[in-house]
């Protein structure tokens, strides 16, 4: 049986990864806009390549955070809701003593 702290750590990790994923999504959108702008105004410049590099970095971070979040949610979904013994159905005509 897993300790309660492990389940709480999992919930905290999921919450933190959701916040982190939101931050990385904002970074991807910002750097995509920056690449588009600098590519339009100064194609082939150093600023465009730096923006493109940062876009690639934030895209990698976003995909990693999303992958970890998917694995944590899948792992928490496999755990039973509670640890009680399963109920057994009663047989018709059977009386408990």
C-alpha positions in Angstrom: 0.0 0.0 0.0 1.3 3.4 -0.9 1.8 6.0 1.9 -0.6 9.0 2.0 2.3 11.4 1.5 3.0 9.8 -1.9 -0.5 10.6 -3.1 -0.3 14.1 -1.8 3.0 14.7 -3.5 1.4 13.4 -6.7 -1.5 15.9 -6.4 1.0 18.7 -5.7 3.1 17.7 -8.7 0.0 17.7 -11.0 -1.0 21.1 -9.7 2.5 22.5 -10.2 2.9 21.0 -13.6 -0.4 22.5 -14.7 0.8 26.0 -13.7 4.2 25.3 -15.3 2.5 24.2 -18.5 0.5 27.4 -18.6 3.7 29.4 -18.2 5.4 27.5 -21.0 2.4 27.9 -23.3 2.6 31.7 -22.8 6.3 31.5 -23.5 5.7 29.6 -26.7 3.1 32.1 -27.9 5.4 35.0 -27.0 8.4 33.7 -28.8 6.3 32.6 -31.8 5.1 36.2 -32.1 8.6 37.4 -31.7 9.9 35.1 -34.5 7.1 36.2 -36.8 7.8 39.9 -36.1 11.5 39.7 -36.4 11.3 37.4 -39.4 9.0 39.9 -41.1 11.1 43.1 -40.3 14.6 41.7 -40.2 14.7 38.3 -42.0 17.9 36.3 -41.3 19.0 38.6 -38.5 20.6 37.5 -35.2 17.5 38.5 -33.3 15.3 36.3 -35.4 17.6 33.3 -34.8 17.7 33.9 -31.0 13.9 34.2 -31.0 13.7 30.9 -32.9 16.1 29.2 -30.5 14.0 30.4 -27.5 10.9 29.2 -29.2 12.4 25.8 -29.6 13.5 25.8 -26.0 10.0 26.7 -24.7 8.4 24.2 -27.1 10.7 21.5 -25.7 9.9 22.5 -22.1 6.1 22.6 -22.9 6.2 19.1 -24.4 8.2 17.7 -21.5 5.8 19.2 -18.9 2.8 17.9 -20.8 4.3 14.4 -21.1 5.1 14.4 -17.3 1.6 15.6 -16.5 0.1 12.9 -18.7 2.1 10.2 -17.0 1.2 11.5 -13.5 -2.5 11.7 -14.3 -2.4 8.2 -15.8 -0.6 6.8 -12.8 -3.1 8.4 -10.4 -6.0 7.0 -12.4 -4.8 3.4 -11.9 -5.1 3.7 -8.1 -8.2 2.4 -6.4 -10.6 5.0 -5.0 -10.6 3.4 -1.6 -9.1 0.4 0.1 -12.2 -1.2 1.4 -13.0 -4.9 0.8 -15.3 -5.5 -2.1 -18.9 -6.1 -1.3 -20.3 -9.5 -2.0 -23.7 -9.8 -3.5 -26.4 -11.7 -1.5 -27.8 -14.9 -2.8 -31.6 -14.8 -3.0 -33.1 -16.9 -0.1 -29.9 -16.8 1.9 -30.2 -15.4 5.4 -27.2 -14.1 7.3 -26.7 -15.5 10.8 
